[in-house]
Amino acid sequence: MAKLTLDEWIARLKKNKSFNANAAAIVEIPAKSGDWEDYPAWVDSRLLSVLQKRGMEKLYKHQAQAVRFIRNGQDVVLVTPTASGKKLC
């Protein structure tokens, strides 16, 4: 059996009566580009070099906000979508 593309898999799922009987809603959230900020000036140059070598040129806005709070001794709870940079926080 050939592998399905994501769009094909979703189309099949939407046609599945058993799935639809148990699904409260099917919602597609369009992708959007991230909001970015430069690294704070206090980030160690060695860390900055490693991050940039891994393709992390800037911080997502929520990452920058989180590190500011953490640096100020505040607690942080971060809830963001999949693949939005929580690991770095």
C-alpha positions in Angstrom: 0.0 0.0 0.0 1.3 3.4 -0.9 1.9 6.0 1.8 -0.7 8.7 2.0 0.2 12.4 1.9 -1.1 14.3 4.9 -3.9 15.9 2.8 -5.0 12.4 1.6 -4.9 11.0 5.2 -7.0 13.9 6.5 -9.5 13.5 3.6 -9.9 9.8 4.5 -10.3 10.6 8.2 -13.1 13.1 7.4 -15.0 10.4 5.5 -14.7 7.9 8.3 -18.1 7.5 10.0 -16.7 6.1 13.2 -14.2 9.0 13.5 -16.9 11.7 12.7 -19.3 10.2 15.3 -16.7 10.8 18.0 -15.1 14.1 16.8 -16.4 17.2 18.4 -14.9 19.4 15.6 -12.4 19.4 12.8 -10.6 22.7 12.6 -7.7 23.6 10.3 -5.5 26.4 11.7 -3.5 28.0 8.9 0.2 28.4 9.4 1.6 31.8 10.2 5.1 33.2 10.4 6.6 33.7 13.8 7.2 37.0 15.6 10.9 37.3 16.3 13.2 39.3 18.6 17.0 39.6 18.7 18.8 37.8 21.5 19.3 39.9 24.6 22.7 41.6 24.8 23.5 39.6 28.0 23.4 36.2 26.2 27.0 34.7 26.4 28.7 34.9 23.0 29.6 31.1 23.2 25.9 30.2 23.6 24.9 32.6 20.9 27.4 31.1 18.5 26.1 27.6 19.1 22.5 28.7 18.7 23.2 30.5 15.4 25.2 27.5 14.1 22.0 25.5 14.6 20.0 28.0 12.6 18.5 29.8 15.5 19.3 33.3 14.4 16.6 35.0 16.6 14.2 34.1 19.4 10.5 33.8 19.0 8.8 36.6 20.8 7.5 34.3 23.5 11.0 32.9 24.1 12.4 36.3 24.5 9.7 37.2 27.0 10.2 34.0 28.9 14.0 34.5 29.3 13.4 38.0 30.5 11.0 36.8 33.2 13.4 33.9 34.2 16.4 36.3 34.4 14.3 38.5 36.7 13.6 35.6 39.0 10.0 35.2 37.9 8.2 31.9 37.4 7.2 31.0 33.8 4.5 28.6 32.4 4.8 28.4 28.6 1.9 27.1 26.5 2.4 27.4 22.7 1.6 25.4 19.6 3.7 22.4 18.4 7.2 23.4 17.0 7.1 26.8 18.4 10.3 26.8 20.4 9.3 25.7 23.9 12.4 23.4 24.2 14.7 26.4 24.2 12.8 28.0 27.1 
